[in-house]
Amino acid sequence: MKKNTVLVLALISILTMVAVTAMAPQTSRSIQFQEARFVSGKGVVFLFSTTGSFSNAELKTAVAYTGGQSLNTHCVVKNGMHQIACTVKLINQYVGQDVVIYLLEQGFWSTVPEKIYPCIGFTFFRSADPSTQYYVGFPPNFSTVDEYISF
């Protein structure tokens, strides 16, 4: 009788585990690396496309490794939860080097992109009278148009 009871309980346990696993909703979630780029005002941003939904709380364990260093990484869900953007503290000193970002137990390799400065144009209106020359967005190392032109 004891053997039959143990056998019946074991079978019920196995069937329950299989049934619960089979009936659980199978949500497909994936992450794919898109690109690394320099964003003025933020620094290097690593972008990932996603399928399924992710929360910002899940992304708190992200970390980046480069140059033998572990760097603080901050990731957020963007664009209606189909994109993840990560910034890495102090990554700008590793330009051109490989970096691996661990995000939700997955590793993604990339190269740290160069810092790209936005184009700062300038306009000047020249007239015969030097007091009526106008400079807009003038480079800081030059005080007159003639200094800039002769450079």
C-alpha positions, -999 to 999 in steps of 0.1 A, spaced: 0 0 0 28 24 9 46 17 -25 14 24 -44 7 57 -26 43 69 -33 40 58 -69 7 76 -74 20 108 -57 51 107 -79 30 103 -111 6 131 -100 37 154 -93 52 146 -127 20 151 -146 13 184 -127 48 197 -136 44 188 -173 9 203 -175 19 235 -158 49 240 -180 28 232 -212 0 256 -202 23 285 -192 22 313 -218 52 311 -240 62 347 -245 90 351 -270 115 378 -259 148 385 -277 174 413 -279 195 421 -309 223 447 -310 216 475 -335 244 500 -332 268 521 -311 269 558 -318 280 590 -302 251 613 -291 260 649 -283 251 656 -247 249 619 -237 281 603 -250 282 568 -265 248 551 -267 244 514 -274 211 506 -291 193 472 -290 161 462 -308 137 439 -289 108 416 -294 85 410 -264 83 434 -235 110 444 -210 109 466 -180 135 491 -168 138 471 -136 151 441 -155 178 462 -171 195 473 -138 219 444 -139 235 455 -172 273 459 -171 300 467 -197 336 454 -198 364 470 -218 401 476 -213 401 452 -184 376 474 -165 340 469 -155 320 500 -162 287 512 -149 260 508 -174 225 525 -175 199 510 -198 163 521 -204 134 508 -226 126 532 -254 100 536 -282 71 517 -268 92 489 -253 108 478 -287 142 494 -282 167 495 -254 193 523 -251 223 519 -229 249 545 -218 281 535 -202 299 557 -177 335 567 -187 334 548 -220 347 577 -240 383 570 -230 381 536 -248 374 549 -283 382 523 -309 385 495 -284 362 465 -282 335 465 -255 312 437 -243 279 446 -228 261 421 -207 223 427 -208 199 402 -193 224 374 -193 234 379 -229 267 393 -241 270 418 -270 303 428 -286 309 463 -302 336 488 -308 334 521 -290 327 548 -316 346 580 -320 333 612 -305 316 632 -333 311 669 -328 281 687 -343 288 711 -371 289 746 -357 285 769 -386 289 806 -386 277 834 -408 292 868 -413 281 899 -432 310 920 -444 307 957 -452 332 985 -458 326 997 -422 343 972 -397 318 982 -370 289 968 -390 303 933 -395 281 907 -379 292 873 -366 269 845 -356 283 813 -341 318 825 -346 346 801 -336 359 811 -301 396 814 -311 391 842 -337 379 877 -329 375 890 -365 367 877 -399 401 886 -412 417 864 -385 395 835 -395 402 840 -433 439 843 -428 440 811 -407 
